[in-house]
Amino acid sequence: MSRSIADAIREATQVLNSAGVPEARREAGSLLSFVLGKDRTFLISHADDAINEDSLDQFEEIVDVEQMGNRSNISPAFKIFSDVRFA
C-alpha cells in the first residue's frame, strides 16, 4: 500500500515523538529526505506524491531503528549522515 510523502512524515513523526525523539517532525523529514535522495524543498512541494514500496520499507526500517535508539543495525552510510550536525 503506497503512502504519500506527507502521510509517511506524519506517521513517522508520531512514532518518533512517542519514543521521545527531540524534534520528531524534523527528524522524520530528514530521514525521508535521506531515503529518497531529495531535499526538504522537494518533500514540501511534492507532499502528495506517493512513495514507492522499496523506499517506504527502507524509511520505516530506519524510523524503527531511530525509535529504538539502536544505530548498530543500520548502514554505515546512514550512520555518517545521521551524525552530521548542521549549523
Backbone as JSON, one array per atom type, in Angstrom:
{
  "sequence": "MSRSIADAIREATQVLNSAGVPEARREAGSLLSFVLGKDRTFLISHADDAINEDSLDQFEEIVDVEQMGNRSNISPAFKIFSDVRFA",
  "N": [[0.84, -1.18, 0.0], [0.75, 2.07, -1.0], [1.93, 5.21, 0.25], [1.59, 8.73, 0.76], [4.12, 11.3, 0.7], [3.64, 13.22, 2.67], [1.93, 11.78, 4.42], [3.63, 9.71, 5.22], [5.63, 11.12, 6.6], [4.07, 12.26, 8.63], [3.14, 9.97, 10.03], [5.59, 8.83, 10.82], [6.52, 10.88, 12.43], [4.76, 10.73, 14.6], [5.49, 8.21, 15.65], [8.21, 8.64, 16.32], [7.95, 10.81, 18.05], [6.5, 9.66, 20.16], [8.45, 8.03, 21.09], [10.1, 9.77, 22.28], [11.94, 11.2, 20.8], [13.77, 14.06, 20.14], [12.54, 16.95, 18.41], [10.85, 15.59, 16.53], [9.35, 15.75, 14.09], [11.07, 17.14, 12.38], [13.18, 15.33, 12.36], [11.93, 13.1, 11.19], [11.42, 14.13, 8.64], [14.05, 14.57, 7.79], [15.05, 11.96, 7.73], [13.42, 10.79, 5.75], [14.12, 12.39, 3.6], [16.76, 11.61, 3.28], [16.41, 8.88, 2.55], [14.98, 9.09, 0.13], [16.71, 10.61, -1.32], [16.36, 13.28, -1.79], [15.89, 16.84, -1.29], [14.61, 18.9, 1.46], [12.9, 20.81, 0.38], [11.88, 19.55, -1.86], [10.37, 17.54, -0.58], [8.37, 19.08, 0.61], [7.18, 20.39, -1.58], [6.24, 18.25, -3.02], [4.45, 16.88, -1.46], [2.08, 15.39, -1.71], [2.73, 13.33, -3.37], [3.14, 9.84, -4.08], [5.08, 7.4, -2.33], [7.42, 5.02, -3.4], [7.26, 1.45, -2.84], [9.68, 0.15, -2.03], [11.29, 2.27, -1.11], [9.62, 3.21, 0.91], [9.59, 1.0, 2.64], [12.31, 0.96, 3.42], [12.47, 3.46, 4.68], [10.65, 3.11, 6.82], [12.01, 1.12, 8.21], [14.34, 2.48, 9.02], [13.2, 4.45, 10.63], [12.14, 2.84, 12.65], [14.54, 1.86, 13.76], [15.65, 4.25, 14.65], [13.72, 4.95, 16.51], [14.1, 3.0, 18.44], [16.58, 3.7, 19.24], [18.81, 2.34, 18.51], [21.46, 2.22, 16.7], [23.18, 0.39, 15.63], [22.34, -1.43, 13.76], [22.07, -0.27, 11.28], [23.01, 0.99, 8.03], [26.44, 1.83, 7.26], [26.69, 4.2, 5.73], [24.36, 5.61, 6.37], [24.82, 6.0, 9.08], [26.94, 7.81, 9.04], [25.68, 9.98, 7.76], [23.65, 10.55, 9.66], [25.09, 11.42, 11.82], [26.06, 13.86, 11.15], [26.09, 17.22, 11.91], [24.24, 20.05, 11.4], [24.68, 23.52, 11.09]],
  "CA": [[0.0, 0.0, 0.0], [1.59, 3.26, -1.07], [1.55, 6.37, 1.06], [2.16, 9.98, 0.28], [5.23, 11.84, 1.47], [3.07, 13.86, 3.87], [1.44, 10.75, 5.33], [4.78, 8.99, 5.79], [6.25, 12.01, 7.59], [3.13, 12.39, 9.75], [3.16, 8.72, 10.79], [6.91, 8.7, 11.44], [6.58, 11.88, 13.49], [4.04, 10.16, 15.75], [6.32, 7.14, 16.2], [9.4, 9.22, 16.93], [7.52, 11.63, 19.17], [6.14, 8.78, 21.27], [9.71, 7.46, 21.59], [10.85, 10.83, 22.93], [12.97, 11.75, 19.92], [13.62, 15.52, 20.03], [12.22, 17.48, 17.09], [10.45, 14.39, 15.8], [8.95, 16.05, 12.72], [12.28, 17.45, 11.62], [13.92, 14.07, 12.21], [11.21, 12.29, 10.2], [11.69, 14.72, 7.33], [15.46, 14.32, 7.44], [15.19, 10.54, 7.39], [12.8, 10.54, 4.45], [14.96, 13.08, 2.64], [17.91, 10.72, 3.05], [15.97, 7.68, 1.82], [14.58, 9.45, -1.24], [17.78, 11.33, -2.01], [15.79, 14.58, -2.17], [15.98, 17.82, -0.21], [13.36, 19.21, 2.16], [12.04, 21.55, -0.53], [11.18, 18.53, -2.65], [9.36, 16.89, 0.26], [7.27, 20.02, 0.81], [6.49, 20.68, -2.85], [5.67, 17.01, -3.55], [3.88, 16.22, -0.28], [1.01, 14.46, -2.07], [3.27, 12.25, -4.21], [3.28, 8.54, -3.44], [6.44, 6.87, -2.16], [7.44, 3.64, -3.86], [7.27, 0.48, -1.74], [11.04, -0.09, -1.55], [11.69, 3.44, -0.32], [8.8, 3.23, 2.11], [10.1, -0.05, 3.54], [13.58, 1.43, 3.96], [12.15, 4.56, 5.59], [10.05, 2.54, 8.04], [13.07, 0.41, 8.93], [15.2, 3.48, 9.65], [12.4, 5.06, 11.7], [12.11, 1.86, 13.74], [15.86, 1.86, 14.38], [15.77, 5.53, 15.36], [12.8, 4.87, 17.65], [14.72, 2.15, 19.46], [17.86, 4.27, 19.63], [19.83, 1.34, 18.22], [22.01, 2.51, 15.38], [24.15, -0.62, 15.21], [21.77, -2.24, 12.7], [21.85, 0.49, 10.06], [24.16, 1.03, 7.13], [27.49, 2.82, 7.58], [26.41, 5.48, 5.06], [23.36, 6.33, 7.15], [25.45, 6.43, 10.34], [27.7, 9.03, 8.74], [24.7, 11.04, 7.53], [22.91, 10.91, 10.87], [25.99, 12.06, 12.78], [26.39, 15.2, 10.67], [25.34, 18.28, 12.6], [24.17, 21.23, 10.58], [24.61, 24.76, 11.88]],
  "C": [[0.89, 1.24, 0.0], [1.02, 4.37, -0.19], [2.19, 7.6, 0.47], [3.33, 10.38, 1.18], [4.71, 12.44, 2.76], [2.6, 12.82, 4.88], [2.59, 10.01, 6.0], [5.46, 9.84, 6.86], [5.36, 12.13, 8.83], [3.17, 11.14, 10.64], [4.5, 8.54, 11.51], [7.08, 9.7, 12.58], [5.9, 11.37, 14.75], [4.88, 9.09, 16.44], [7.51, 7.71, 16.95], [9.05, 10.09, 18.14], [7.19, 10.78, 20.39], [7.37, 8.12, 21.88], [10.58, 8.52, 22.27], [11.98, 11.41, 22.11], [12.75, 13.26, 19.81], [13.38, 15.93, 18.58], [11.84, 16.35, 16.11], [10.06, 14.67, 14.34], [10.16, 16.36, 11.84], [13.09, 16.18, 11.36], [13.26, 13.19, 11.16], [11.47, 12.82, 8.79], [13.11, 14.48, 6.87], [15.68, 12.87, 7.02], [14.6, 10.24, 6.02], [13.6, 11.22, 3.33], [16.17, 12.22, 2.27], [17.51, 9.53, 2.19], [15.66, 8.0, 0.36], [15.69, 10.13, -2.03], [17.31, 12.69, -2.52], [15.91, 15.54, -1.0], [14.61, 18.12, 0.38], [12.39, 19.99, 1.28], [11.23, 20.59, -1.4], [10.07, 17.9, -1.83], [8.14, 17.79, 0.43], [6.47, 20.2, -0.49], [5.86, 19.44, -3.48], [5.0, 16.19, -2.44], [2.81, 15.2, -0.62], [1.48, 13.31, -2.96], [3.39, 10.96, -3.4], [4.75, 8.14, -3.37], [6.42, 5.43, -2.63], [7.67, 2.69, -2.68], [8.67, 0.24, -1.17], [11.52, 1.05, -0.66], [10.9, 3.52, 0.98], [9.26, 2.19, 3.12], [11.41, 0.38, 4.2], [13.36, 2.54, 4.98], [11.59, 4.02, 6.9], [11.09, 1.81, 8.88], [13.98, 1.4, 9.67], [14.47, 4.17, 10.8], [12.34, 4.13, 12.9], [13.43, 1.82, 14.49], [16.04, 3.12, 15.21], [14.9, 5.53, 16.61], [13.43, 4.07, 18.79], [16.04, 2.72, 19.96], [19.01, 3.33, 19.38], [20.35, 1.54, 16.81], [23.01, 1.47, 14.9], [23.65, -1.45, 14.04], [21.58, -1.5, 11.38], [23.14, 0.61, 9.27], [25.17, 2.08, 7.55], [27.23, 4.18, 6.94], [25.38, 6.27, 5.85], [23.94, 6.79, 8.47], [26.22, 7.73, 10.14], [26.74, 10.19, 8.56], [24.05, 11.47, 8.83], [23.78, 11.57, 11.92], [26.41, 13.46, 12.36], [25.49, 16.19, 11.39], [25.39, 19.53, 11.74], [24.0, 22.45, 11.45], [23.32, 25.49, 11.66]]
}
